[in-house]
């Protein structure tokens, strides 16, 4: 997947610090509190809803961008043959812990995955299309499916470009690409409003991060002015980038009002036509 990093440090930190099992949005119900515990519940609801879009008759599923395997585990528990896919080393390490050693994992980008001509009844994408080369996305979907196969997708789509969604498809382009590749829309659900509380909870984390950053800076400055001067000399640019990220970029990216203006979050199920 095009923009993947060597290791999902964000997920690793959030998993160990806050117990989060994934970085994806939560699907909030009215009864879910807008706090960390509510996010846990909303993420479970998201996973259950996404897995529930897999139609009857499907036997094999490729979970593209599977993370540490939360959705794959749910799918496997429903008796389906699921395989995970991610280029991230941390996901490779954690996936068998989540799903067990018998659930296959492909340590690969989607674009370069080689399964020797094998096809799947369903390709599942939970916020992963934005990380995949747009020109390669639908040709690879065709390569890995057969007539009657389906795509189950939960993804952010650009309404107007922003820093936060600049790698996402527009919904129009995504639908046109799917139809051109031989997939027809079987289901669509706009869940934008239901995922917005995720950003509210995320801003709480950012507030913690801002306070921790200031505490660390103030402590270092008071303990030793020489060490603080050396830290600024050698790591000044990195510290400035962290400060900018915590105080400028992330608060804008995670602003619920701005997100709703610029982005739509939609779940799709698309079925490959029999004549393709």
C-alpha positions, 0 to 999 in steps of 0.5 A: 500500500502506497503510503505505509510506513515501516512500522505502525508506531501510532497503533503501537503506542495507542494499543499499549497506552490506551488499549486501542486495538485499531486506529480506524474510526468508531461507529457511535450509537447514541448510548456510546459515551464520547470518551475512551470507553465509548470509542472502544464500543464504537470501534467494536460496532464498526467492526461488527457492521463492516463484517456484517456486509459480507453476503451469504455464500461467501467462503473466502475473504481477503482483509486488505489493510488488516491491522493487527487482525481485529476484523479478521478475527470476527470474520474467522469466528463466523466460519469464513476462510479469511486471510490478512494483508498488510506491509507493516512489520508490527501488524505481521507480529501482532496478527497471529496473536490476535487471530491465531496461527492458522489464519494466513497473513500476507506481509505485502502491499496490495498492489504487489500481492502475489497469490499465484492466480488465487481469487477470493469471494470477497475483498474487504477494505476498512479505511485502506483504499486511501493507502493504495495506488489509485491507478492500481486499485481496481485492476488488482481488485479484478485480478483477485476476484471472480464474477460474483465476488464482492468488495466490502469497503468502508472509506473516507472520500473527498468532498473538498480537498484538505490536508487530512483527505488528500490521499482519498478518492472522491466518491464519484471517481471511486464509483466510476472506477468500480463500474468501469472495472465491472463492479455494481453497487449493491449497498451504500451507507453514509456513516459520516455523522456516526463516526464524527464522535471519534474525532471528539475523543481523538482531540482529548488524546491531543490535549493530553499530548500537548500537556505532556509535551509542555511538561517534558519541555519545562522539566528539561529546561528547569533541570539543566539549561545545558542539556536543554540547549543541546537538545534544541541544537541537535533535535530542535527541528524534530521538536518543532515538528512535534509541536506543530503536529500537536498544536497546529496540524492535528487539531485542524485535521481532527476538527469534526466541523471541518471533517464534515465539510470536506469529507464523507465516510461511506460503507459500500458493497459492490458485486462483480458482474457475471459478464466480467 
